[in-house]
Amino acid sequence: MSRVHNMSYHFYSHVANMALFST
């Protein structure tokens, strides 16, 4: 697992969390 992939996953998770809170 590369660090870039980990960062991308973390970013996606953060966006998903924001969307959930927005709903």
N, C-alpha and C positions, 0 to 999 in steps of 0.2 A: 504493500500500500504506500503510494508516494505521498509526500507532504502536500503537494498541490491538490491531489484528490481529497485529502483530509480537509484542507481549507475550503474547497468547493463544497464539500458535504456540510461543513459547519455553516457556511454562508447560506446554503439552501435551507438548512434547518432553522436558521435565524429568520429568514424570510417567511417560512411556513408558520413559525411561532407568531410573527407580527400579523400575518393574515388571520390566524385563529383569534387573536386578541381583537382584531378589527371587526370580525364578524359578531 
